[in-house]
C-alpha cells in the first residue's frame, strides 16, 4: 500500500492506474484509520460495507478498461446534513434520530456519477448552528492538532476527517463560516462557493439564502477538482446558477499581478489574536514583495455584520425548522398524548439549547411589531453591504483578511458567552451576506503549533481566479 499522506487526488489516481493501489485497499486503509481515531468523534456513521462494495465494483471497472470518472476511487465523507439515499441523516440533532433519506442530494449524485466512494457521515453542530462543534447531540468533535480544543463549527467533523487523514476529501456546508472557520482551525483548505454555484437540493436547510455546500481538502488542486464536479445548474434547486462551470483544476496557474484590498478595521479589531494578526500582515508583506498591489479600503460596516447576519439567519431558521414537529418523521415525545403536546414536547425535547435559542430569536424578529425594526432593517443593511462589495470588486481582484480572530479555542471557553461565540464569525459572515465566494487556506501556525488560516474573497462566480490565487498563496505560505 502506497503512503497516502500528502497525496493529491491525481496522485492517488495515478497509483490506482499503475496497480500499486486498489480502491478496495484504499477504503480498507481509511477504515482502519477511522477506527484508530474514533476518539476524535469525527464520524457519526461509517458506511463500511457500502464503501467496500463500491470499491470492489470500481476495481473491476478499471480492470475491464472501462472509462472512469474525475473522482475515480477517491474516498469522500459528507456532513450529516447532506442526504444520501438509503442512509441515515440527522443534522446532528436528536429530532431526526433514526431518519433515513429517501433520495440523494444533488452533490452526492454528482460525486457518485464521477466514481467517488462515500465512506460515512460526519459529526456537526446541530442543524449547522455553531462555531465550535459543541452543539451536536452526539458529542464534541476533537481537533486532531490538540484534543483539548474545538475543531470549529459547524462542519467540524468534516474538517477533522481531512485533517486527520480519515478520507481524501469531505463536504461541509457554510451558512456564516461553517466551512472556512473549521478549515482555519484544522489547517486544511475550505471553500464556500458563490451562492447558487452548488445546488442545495438535499441539504437540510438552516438559512436558505445563506447556505452553500463546499469541499474540505488538503490542497487547492483537490478543491478545484471537486468543485468542477459538484458545481452547476440543477433543476431541483431554483436558486442554482446556470452560469458556465470552468475547468477549475486546469486553471490554477496564476501568472498576473493581483490588486488586493485589505480592510484596516479587520486588523485592529478587538479580540484579534496577535499571532493571527502577525501572520496575515506577514503574508501581505510577502504579496507586496512579489509584485502584487495591496491597497487599504475603508470598510465601516465590520461592527454591523454579526447583528445583520444573526437577525436574518435566525429568521430563516425559524421558518425552515418549523417542519420538524414530531408528526411527519423523526423524534416524537413519549410523553405527548394530544396534538398540541406532540408539537410542544417533541420540539422541546428534540432540539438542543442553541437551536431553540435561534428559533426563538428568529420568531421574535419576524413577529408583528418587530419585523420592521429588525428583519426589514437587516435586509436593507444586507443590500448596502452587497453594493459596497460590488464597488470594491470594480477596483480590486481580491479581499484578504483573517479567517478567524483566534486559533482554535479550548472546549467550554466560549459556551457561557454566546455573544463572544458569535463574534468568532466576524470575518466570515460577509461572504454569506453578499453571496460571494471565499476560501480559507493554511497560512502558518502559532507558537503552540495550532493552525492559522487566511481568508481570500473574490467577486461572484470568480472561483477560477480565487482558486488560482489561493494556489499562489499556498506556495508563499510556510506550512
CORLINWO-V843502 format. One record per backbone hydrogen bond with DSSP energy under -0.5 kcal/mol. NH is the residue of the N-H (numbers start at 1). CO is the residue of the C=O. Records with the same first field share a line. If there is no record, write none. Layout:
NH: CO ; CO
This chain:
2: 20
7: 4
12: 8
13: 9
14: 10
15: 11
16: 12
17: 13
18: 14
19: 15
20: 15
21: 15
26: 22
27: 23
28: 24
29: 25
30: 26
31: 27
32: 28
33: 29
34: 30
35: 31
36: 32
37: 33
38: 35
40: 37
41: 38
44: 121
45: 121
47: 119
48: 46
51: 47
52: 48
53: 49
54: 50
55: 51
56: 52
57: 53
58: 54
59: 55
60: 56
61: 57
62: 58
63: 59
64: 60
65: 62
66: 61
71: 114
72: 69
73: 115
74: 71
76: 74 ; 117
77: 169
78: 120
79: 171
80: 122
81: 79
82: 79
83: 81 ; 202
86: 101
87: 84
89: 99
90: 80
91: 80
93: 90
94: 350
95: 350
96: 93
97: 94
99: 96
101: 87
105: 83
106: 201
109: 105
110: 106
111: 107
112: 108
113: 109
114: 110 ; 111
115: 112
116: 111
117: 74
119: 76 ; 117
120: 76
121: 45
122: 78
123: 42
125: 154
126: 135
127: 91
128: 125
129: 126
130: 128
137: 92
139: 136
141: 133
142: 40
143: 146 ; 149
146: 143
149: 146
150: 409
151: 132
152: 132
153: 131
155: 178
156: 154
157: 123
159: 155
160: 156
161: 157
162: 158
163: 159
164: 160
165: 162
166: 161
167: 161
168: 75
169: 75
170: 216
171: 77
172: 214
174: 212
181: 177
183: 179
184: 180
185: 181
186: 182
187: 183 ; 184
188: 183
189: 217
190: 440
191: 215
192: 438
193: 191
195: 435
197: 194
198: 194
199: 230
203: 200
204: 81 ; 202
210: 207
211: 207
212: 174
214: 172
216: 170
217: 189
223: 219
224: 220
225: 221
226: 222
227: 223
228: 224
229: 225
230: 226
231: 227
232: 197
237: 234
238: 236
240: 237
241: 196
246: 244
248: 246
250: 247
251: 248
254: 252
255: 253
258: 256
260: 258 ; 293
261: 398
262: 295
263: 400
264: 262
266: 263
267: 263 ; 264
268: 264 ; 265
272: 269
273: 405
277: 273
278: 274
279: 275
280: 276
281: 277
282: 278
283: 279
284: 280
285: 281
286: 282
287: 283
288: 284
289: 285
290: 286
291: 288
292: 287
293: 258
294: 292
295: 260 ; 293
297: 262
302: 299
304: 301
305: 301 ; 302
306: 302
308: 304
309: 305
310: 306
311: 307
312: 308
313: 309
314: 310
315: 311
316: 312
317: 313
318: 314
319: 315
320: 316
321: 317
322: 319
323: 320
324: 321
325: 323
331: 95
336: 333
342: 338
343: 339
344: 340
345: 341
346: 341 ; 342
347: 343
348: 344
349: 345
350: 346
351: 347
356: 352
357: 353
358: 354
359: 355
360: 356
361: 357
362: 358
363: 359
364: 360
365: 361
366: 362
367: 363 ; 364
370: 367
371: 367
374: 370
375: 365 ; 370
376: 371
377: 372
378: 374
379: 375
380: 376
381: 377
382: 378
383: 379
384: 380
385: 381
386: 382
387: 383
388: 384
389: 385
390: 386
391: 387
392: 388
393: 389
394: 390 ; 391
395: 391 ; 392
396: 392
397: 259
398: 259
399: 457
400: 261
401: 455
403: 453
411: 148
413: 410
417: 414
421: 417
422: 418
423: 419
424: 421
425: 422
426: 423
428: 425
429: 425
431: 428
432: 428
433: 429
434: 430
435: 431
436: 431
438: 192
439: 456
440: 190
441: 454
443: 452
444: 452
446: 450
449: 446
452: 444
454: 441
455: 401
456: 439
457: 399
458: 437
459: 397
462: 459
466: 462
467: 463
468: 464
469: 465
470: 466
471: 467
472: 468
473: 469
474: 470
475: 471
476: 472
477: 473
478: 443
479: 443
